[in-house]
Amino acid sequence: MVTTIIEKETIPTHASPQDDTAILVKRLRAQGHSFAEIGTWLGVHWRTIYRWGRGENHPWQPVAINQLLAHMLAKSQN
């Protein structure tokens, strides 16, 4: 298992980057970010973020999306 470090906190990396996308979306939601806010920040529709968070759909480039989501998570923790 590989871990990604974000501001002294680790996010476990599971079987695939797609799993990590769902985890990051859930963590952002837990911090109070709306699907629309996350979607606007990434330039995608809020329903896309909703489906990523549920693991129904996956981004085309999950590693790049995960880096952006991790950045948003770290930024919101400050």
SELUMMAR-607537 format. One line per field, with one value per residue (C-alpha): residue number from 1; residue in one letter; x, z, y. Coordinates in nm, 4 decimals, always signed. Layout:
REM SELUMMAR-607537
num	[NUM	...]
residu	[A	...]
u	[X	...]
w	[Z	...]
v	[Y	...]
END
This chain:
REM SELUMMAR-607537
num	[1	2	3	4	5	6	7	8	9	10	11	12	13	14	15	16	17	18	19	20	21	22	23	24	25	26	27	28	29	30	31	32	33	34	35	36	37	38	39	40	41	42	43	44	45	46	47	48	49	50	51	52	53	54	55	56	57	58	59	60	61	62	63	64	65	66	67	68	69	70	71	72	73	74	75	76	77	78]
residu	[M	V	T	T	I	I	E	K	E	T	I	P	T	H	A	S	P	Q	D	D	T	A	I	L	V	K	R	L	R	A	Q	G	H	S	F	A	E	I	G	T	W	L	G	V	H	W	R	T	I	Y	R	W	G	R	G	E	N	H	P	W	Q	P	V	A	I	N	Q	L	L	A	H	M	L	A	K	S	Q	N]
u	[+0.0000	+0.1300	+0.0350	+0.0084	+0.0997	-0.1148	-0.0361	+0.0780	-0.2118	-0.1959	-0.4522	-0.4264	-0.3900	-0.6113	-0.6313	-0.6499	-0.6345	-1.0110	-1.0639	-0.8519	-1.0718	-1.3793	-1.1950	-1.0770	-1.4251	-1.5726	-1.3120	-1.3826	-1.7546	-1.6882	-1.5149	-1.8266	-1.7485	-2.0457	-2.0401	-2.0975	-1.8013	-1.5672	-1.7003	-1.6567	-1.3010	-1.2216	-1.4294	-1.6736	-2.0455	-2.1464	-2.3105	-1.9745	-1.8238	-2.1211	-2.0643	-1.6888	-1.7576	-1.9892	-1.7439	-2.0002	-1.7839	-1.4137	-1.2128	-1.0236	-0.6985	-0.7430	-0.3863	-0.4086	-0.7579	-0.6404	-0.3539	-0.5995	-0.8403	-0.5527	-0.4448	-0.7992	-0.8136	-0.4815	-0.5856	-0.9141	-0.7383	-0.5397]
w	[+0.0000	-0.0991	+0.0890	-0.0173	+0.2443	+0.2708	+0.5483	+0.8017	+0.7124	+0.5026	+0.2543	+0.1896	-0.1703	-0.2481	-0.5476	-0.8040	-0.8486	-0.9135	-0.5547	-0.4350	-0.6297	-0.4398	-0.1067	-0.1833	-0.2918	+0.0284	+0.2396	+0.0692	+0.1238	+0.4914	+0.5178	+0.3881	+0.0187	-0.2126	-0.5271	-0.7224	-0.5584	-0.6307	-0.9854	-1.0521	-0.9236	-1.1561	-1.4477	-1.4549	-1.3802	-1.0184	-1.1129	-1.2379	-0.8948	-0.7316	-0.9437	-0.8788	-0.5061	-0.5238	-0.7396	-1.0205	-1.2780	-1.2875	-1.4301	-1.7519	-1.5918	-1.2271	-1.1182	-1.2370	-1.0888	-0.7593	-0.7442	-0.7905	-0.5320	-0.2850	-0.3432	-0.2778	+0.0378	+0.1665	+0.0808	+0.2697	+0.5777	+0.6200]
v	[+0.0000	+0.3424	+0.6560	+1.0165	+1.2761	+1.5867	+1.8310	+1.5695	+1.3417	+1.0290	+0.9108	+0.5396	+0.4408	+0.1453	-0.0855	+0.1925	+0.5690	+0.5575	+0.4399	+0.7305	+0.9738	+0.8541	+0.8872	+1.2403	+1.3517	+1.2068	+1.3865	+1.7173	+1.6647	+1.5888	+1.9265	+2.0977	+2.1420	+2.0962	+1.8853	+2.2062	+2.3805	+2.0887	+2.0612	+2.4308	+2.4166	+2.1236	+2.2493	+1.9580	+1.9226	+1.8608	+1.5300	+1.4081	+1.4745	+1.3010	+0.9900	+0.9924	+1.0125	+0.7119	+0.5173	+0.4901	+0.6686	+0.7474	+1.0351	+0.9792	+1.0906	+0.9907	+1.0666	+1.4284	+1.4710	+1.3211	+1.5701	+1.8561	+1.7132	+1.6623	+2.0223	+2.1426	+1.9298	+2.0653	+2.4221	+2.3874	+2.2505	+2.5722]
END
